């Protein structure tokens, strides 16, 4: 059924498939960002990320964002570049 790593026995694990890239970071919210604004950010991100096969989790509290994001390497490079602007 499954091997010791949780993969189905006989699964093709060659390097030919898509590679996922994972990115974790924390950032401080800009002055005036509240839960309503965070909700808008989440809605926009969900739409954009779905189209790019990017998934993840966002935690916000005490003015700090924590994110774990993963997706195809090329899309993640573009996303990281946009976060640094």
N, C-alpha and C positions, 0 to 999 in steps of 0.2 A: 504494500500500500504506500507507505511513506518511508524515506530513509531517515537517518538520525538527525538530519538538518531540517526536516519537514517538507522536503521536495517529493513529489510523486516518483515512485520507482520507475525507471526507464525514461524519465523526462529528458528532453534535449536541453542540456545546460551549456551548449557551445557559446562562444563569445559573439556569435553572429546576430544575436537578438539586440533589442534596444537596451541601452545602458541608462540606469537611473542615477541621477546625481542628487545628493542630499545637501541641504544648506540650513544651518541653524544660526540664528543671530538674535541679539537684543538691541533695542533702540529706545530712546526717550521720546515721548510725544512732544510735539511743538506746543508752545503756550496756547491755552484755550481749547485744546482737543478734549472733547468730552465723550460720553458713551454714545451720543447721537452721531457724532462725527465718526467714531469708530465703526458704528453700524453701516454708515455710508462707505467707508473704506472696505469693509468686509463684502458688501454687495458688489462693489466694483471689482474687487479681486476675484470673487467667485466666478463672475462672468468671464473675465479675462483668462483666469487660470483654467477653467473648463475647456476653453477653446485651444489651450496650449498643452493639455494633458498634465497639468501641474496640480498636485494635491498638497495638503499640509494642515497645520494647526496654528492658530493664532491665539495667544493669551494676552489679555490687557489688564493691567491693574496698577494702581499707584503711579500712573503716568508712564509706565514702561510697557513696551511691546516685547513679547517673546514669540519667535516664529520658528517652526520647523517646516521646511518646504522640500518637496522632491518632485522630480520630473525628468524628462529627456534632457540630456546634457546640453544640447544646443539651446533649448528654451530656457534652461536654468542660467546659462551664461548671459542671455539677454535680460532676464529678470534681475540678476545680480547687478548688472551694469545700470539698470534703471533705478535700483535702490541707492546707488552711490551718488546720484545726481543731486 
